[in-house]
Amino acid sequence: MFDLERLLSHGFVSGRRLALDIAGHALRAVDPRRAVLSRLSVETGQLRIDNDVYDLDRFEHLYVVGGGKACYPQALAVEQLLGDRITGGFISVKKGQLVPFVERMGRLTRLRVFESAHPVPDETSLEAGREILAIADRAGAGDLVICLMSGGTSAQVIAPVDGVSVADKAEVNRLLVTSGADITEIMTVRRHLSRIKGGQLAARLSPATVITLTVSDEKTDSLMWNTDWVSSNGTRPADAIAILRRYELWRRMPESVRHRLEDADGAGATQELPFGEKVNRYMVVRTRDLFNAAVVRTGELGLTPLPLTTVLSGESREVGRALVSIAREVVLSGRPVAAPCALVATGETAVRLPMGLVGEGGANQELAAGACLDLAPDAPVAVLALDTDGSDGPTDIAGALTDGTTSGRAGSAGAALHDALNRHDVSRALRAAGDAVITGPTGTNVNDIVIVVVLPPQEVP
């Protein structure tokens, strides 16, 4: 998964090795295929999920639909379990994922697989939305529909409301993801511009029986925010308008979007959706699984775990500096725990880009870059920040592994790290330093993870 030869060829090697070990163990703990196979089984015509049982023989047709960066391994597990009982289906993966997934995991045989855009939707995202709505319209009262959901679905599968174009949706997405808004705020706005989000697919699927298998990428592991196609988030258009005003985006929104939100808000309460016993939601992978696995592995490696938070948030660069300030205190005073130790945090930080400033980078890259600027070259501290799907922001870099020597190495290669951070253009500097972490598509997608390893000063190589 990690290019150990490159990442361990320089800097604070002992700390870097431990950080990569912890992160690798945590990522294996959130493998969606293994999770589905551990929670689901099929025996004598019955599908069992935890303590629930579904009699497969009573369904006329069984469809599978899915979207997101972790749905492919989920789909492989569902095909393995249900085989030729599956009538058909469709899943959408992120552009560039399909070939690596097929090579590493094998090919799906019962489902059509399509690649669509992320993080900015395009016409392929619209095509994916049409395919899934077509299956929803085909499903009837005697049918079972299994929905596979994970992070990335909102961009990869779109069905805009009338009057809002794909280009409008793309502009909304671009402005939101560079505004510093939290993911639930972004999802609130998206929901009110969609015919599929916020539980609206459930209405389209009714009266079919629906099972949703979800890989969480939300900090609190809320089913409401992670099962967007079949769960209402309880918000109104006025909430979306307030979010856009809060981040000074309202006047920058396409005119069609402003009109839609204003008109919808004046129309009254949001539609009541047909939920109940026919819509069944299961979270097969949780962000807390990632966090817990990292904490356990930290202890197994002989380090004192310092589990900080599962709801990490804030401006990426400043969050990195705050985490490193704790690590520096450990070195100085042994508080709040003594070295050797590792700080563990999961969540999702954000980067707010000034208008017109476009660089190459991502939240995890900026976190790790910001953190290392406060470290002396001989500091016994290593910082690893990763997007668990293998793609941090709109890049092919998963994150970064930095220490007190990173800035010097970047500078020697002609890429001043501090200047790169100010321009929000850190990818080139991290590549130059040899500290960009590149994994390729991991097959999972939970929240981001940050590991900060602190060893006693005498252990610095």
Residue, then its C-alpha position, 0 to 999 in steps of 0.5 A: m500500500f505504501d512506498l516504504e522504500r521512498l518514504l523511509s529513505h530520509g528524515f525521522v525514519s523510526g517515527r515514520r515507520l511506526a506511523l505508516d504501520i499504524a495507518g496501514h493496520a487501520l486501513r485494513a480494518v475498514d476494508p468494505r469487502r471483508a466487512v460485508l462478508s462478516r455481516l451478511s450471510v446467505e443460507t437456505g434461501q435466506l439473507r441474514i444481516d446481523n439479527d435480521v432475516y430476509d426470505l430471498d425466495r419471496f422477491e421477484h427481482l433483486y437489484v443492486v445499485g451503488g455509488g461512491k469510492a468504496c462501493y466496488p469491493q462492497a459489490l464484489a462481496v454482494e455478488q459473492l453472496l447472492g450470485d445469480r439471484i441478482t437480476g441486475g444493477f448498476i454501480s458508479v465508481k470514481k474515474g480512474q478507479l475501475v482498472p486498479f480495482v479489477e486488477r487487484m480485486g477481480r471483475l464484477t459479472r452481474l452488475r454494470v460498472f460505470e466511471s463518473a466524476h469526482p470531486v466535481p460532477d460532470e455529464t458522466s455523473l448525470e448519466a450515472g444518476r439516470e441509470i440508477l433512477a431507471i432501475a428505481d422506476r423498474a423496481g416493484a412491490g415484490d422486488l428487493v433493491i440493495c443500495l451500496m453507499s460510500g463517500g463520493t456518491s454526491a459528485q459521482v451520481i447526480a440528478p439535478v432538479d429542473g432548471v439547474s444544469v450540470a454546469d450549475k451543479a459543478e459550480v456549486n460544488r467547486l465553490l462549496v468545497t473551497s469555502g471551508a464549509d463542513i461536509t454536512e453543510i455541503m450536503t445540506v445545500r446539495r440535497h435541495l438541488s437534487r432529485i435523488k439526495g435527501g431520501q428522495l431515491a427511497a420515494r422513487l423505489s417505493p414500494a420495493t423493499v430496500i436494504t442499504l449497506t453503507v461505508s461511513d465517511e462522516k465524523t459521527d457515523s450518522l446514518m442520516w448523513n451516510t445514507d443520503w439516498v434513503s434518509s432525509n436530513g431534516t433540512r429546509p431550503a432556508d438552511a441551505i440559503a443560510i449556509l451559503r450566506r455564512y460562507e459568503l457564497w450566496r451572490r456567487m451562486p448560479e442564478s438558477v440555484r438562487h431561484r430554486l432555493e428561494d422558490a422551494d423555501g416559499a413552497g412550505a415544508t419538505q416532502e414527507l418520504p415513505f420510510g418504514e420497515k421497507v427501508n432498512r439501513y446498515m452501516v457496515v464500516r464506521t469511521r470509529d473502526l478506523f480510529n479504534a484500530a489505530v489506537v489498538r495498533t499503537g499499543e501493540l507497537g509499544l507506544t502509549p496511545l493518545p486518542l484525541t478525537t474522532v471529530l477533527s475539524g478546522e482549517s487544515r494548516e492550523v489543525g496541523r500546528a495545534l497537533v504538533s504543539i501537543a507533540r512538542e509538549v510531550v517532548l518538553s515535559g512528558r505531558p499529557v503522556a510520556a514518549p514513546c507515544a502516538l497521537v491519533a485523530t480522525g475527522e475531516t479538516a478543510v481548506r478555504l481558498p481565496m477567490g481566484l487562487v487555484g493550486e494543487g493540494g488537499a486538506n491532509q497535505e496542508l495539515a502535514a505541511g503546516a505541522c512540520l513547519d513548527l518542528a526543528p530538524d532533530a525533533p523526534v516527531a513524525v506526522l502522517a495525514l491521510d485521506t483513506d480513499g487514496s485521493d486527497g482533494p483533487t489529486d492522486i496523492a493520499g496525504a503526506l508524511t512529514d517531520g522536521t526535515t521536510s521543509g529543508r528537503a523541499g527547499s533544497a529541491g527548489a520548492a519552499l514549503h512555507d510559500a507553497l502553503n501560502r499559495h495553497d499549492v503544496s503537492r509539488a513541494l511535498r513530492a520534491a521532499g519525497d514526503a507525498v504519500i501515494t497509495g492509489p485507490t484503496g477501496t475504502n473511504v472513511n474519514d481522514i486519519v492523522i497519526v503523530v508519533v513522538l519518540p524520546p529524543q535519543e531515538v532520533p536517527 
